[in-house]
Amino acid sequence: WLICACTPVWRDAPADQRAELDANGFLTRDGRVTPDGFVVNTSFTVNTPHPVIAEARTLVPNQTMPTIGDRLSEAGVSWAWYSGGWRDALAGRPDPLFQFHHQPFAFFANYADGMAAKAQHLRDEEDFFRDLAAGRLPAVSFIKPVGADNEHPSYTNPLRGQAHADKIVRAIMNSPVWSDVLIIAAYDENGGRWDHVAPPVVDRWGPGTRVPAIIISPFAKRGFIDHTRYDTTSILRLIERRWRLQPLSTRDASAADLSNALTIGR
């Protein structure tokens, strides 16, 4: 949803990959794919990288919906997705905590194996620091740390992830681009099992429970807690409004764009 405001589809997924419901609509068997063909649980792309043990018939076929990367490229706006451990994973020696299913652009036909856009836009996190130091950071950058640095419970810890985020933020703040930067630190989970505020119901895809988001920028309102209702697609909406891009779906088209947390107008 962070890149396309959509759920991947696999209409002809093998039967053993699909969830099953009983006559009353209750789940009788979980699966990677819903009965009507949407990929909702951990899955891997047909493109590289994916786990060597993954059976070919279980790999999700290339998606063809538009992404925010497509919109940016069409508008001539530079962008990149920087992923921790990406280079080693492509070379067939993935970090033990490299998350193949956290590489969303790799699931799309425009960034499939052999496509020039894959090499141009899907980069290693180390390239982010090199590009920043060399003054060639793209206009829009996504950074996805390797598993050990993502604060996830059980296989890493919050302190290591926070130290890594601090490293990224300080590198940007100490660079010449800081005066023009907006950093959004976003999460895909809330770190717990319960929230006393029930999520709103927009469609079958959510939104879900509340998750943290932190804005770090010369343009951020200082000491400000924003109570505007946002969701992941609000990040897309902000990018779309900044560069006058067409929305990707009805969800990002109707999302609030984070501008209430900023000192600059739309």
Sequence and secondary structure as in RCSB ss.txt:
>XXXX:A:sequence
WLICACTPVWRDAPADQRAELDANGFLTRDGRVTPDGFVVNTSFTVNTPHPVIAEARTLVPNQTMPTIGDRLSEA
GVSWAWYSGGWRDALAGRPDPLFQFHHQPFAFFANYADGMAAKAQHLRDEEDFFRDLAAGRLPAVSFIKPVGADN
EHPSYTNPLRGQAHADKIVRAIMNSPVWSDVLIIAAYDENGGRWDHVAPPVVDRWGPGTRVPAIIISPFAKRGFI
DHTRYDTTSILRLIERRWRLQPLSTRDASAADLSNALTIGR
>XXXX:A:secstr
 TTTSS  B TT  GGGB EE TTS EEE  SB TTSBB SS  BSSSS  TTS GGGSB  B S  HHHHHHHT
T  EEEEETTHHHHHTT   TT  GGG GGGGBGGGSTT HHHHHHEEEHHHHHHHHHHT   SEEEEE  GGGS
  TTTS HHHHHHHHHHHHHHHHTSTTGGG  EEEE SS SSS  SS    SBTTB  S   EEEESTTB TT  
  S   THHHHHHHHHHTT   SSHHHHHS  SGGGBSS  
